[in-house]
Amino acid sequence: MDPVFIKIGDLEIKWYSVLLLVAVVIGMSYFLKEGKKQNYPADFLFNLFFWTIIFAFIGARAYYVLFNFSQYRADPVSVFKIWEGGLAIHGGLIAGLITMALYCRKYKVRLAKIVDMAVPGVILAQAIGRWGNFFNMEAHGGIVLRSTLESLHIPEFIINGMYINGNYYHPTFLYESLWCLLGFIVLIIVKHYKYLKVGGLTCVYLIWYSVGRFFIEAMRTDSLMLGGFKVAQIVSFLLFIVGILGLMIQSRKGKFEDLYSEPNHESVHF
């Protein structure tokens, strides 16, 4: 599998970078469109997204490097070579959320509503971004027979792409991409539930993504580790609990209280 999308002289543009860019643009488009429906100023939304995505990428890289410190200690410059892979989505989510929280606090905007507007675009972007792992031949599962992959009725080019260094591997990138795509559909359906509370979409996102990631991570062979445990499984479990507790807290509110469908009435002085 050729990881290079296009080569111009000595300049190589990799599929990983292209797909991440596509994912960001699609996630941004959804967020801006939803924010417009909710009566937030376009400039506020764009600037919020701009800073969030920058710090999300920094967080995703820092998180990955932290748990692979021995790999980068000998070659510090490689820390900046993100086009070669090595972004951890949980690190991006944490850094992105912190950035959103600080930005919303500055302009006195309710964070929960903003995050609700973002998560459908986030999970759709995740579905797209996972294909960058395919072209980089990473984030795969254990060794399997070709016949096993053929029995899954997946496209031939994916099967061929999973032939790495003389062996076939489980395309866990594909499993997570499909799980995220289905999650996007679920979130869109949930968004139209007329009694949905503010924060509800975020809780559903945390539950949905965490369940899928927990079990898919169990199949992967390149997981970030903490002691004898896979970091992504630990974080997924914790986020799943947060999502469940969030829904439980929301269930105590009145039926017509704090509805997501109610347009924003906050005065955003931007």
Secondary structure, 3 states (H helix, E strand, C coil): CCCEEEEECCEEEEHHHHHHHHHHHHHHHHHHHHHHHCCCCHHHHHHHHHHHHHHHHHHHHHHHHHCCHHHHHCCHHHHHCHHHCCCCHHHHHHHHHHHHHHHHHHCCCCHHHHHHHHHHHHHHHHHHHHHHHHHCCCCCECEECHHHHHHCCCCHHHHHHCEECCEEECCHHHHHHHHHHHHHHHHHHHHCCCCCECCHHHHHHHHHHHHHHHHHHCCECCCCEECCEEHHHHHHHHHHHHHHHHHHHHCCCCCCCCECCCCCCCCCCC
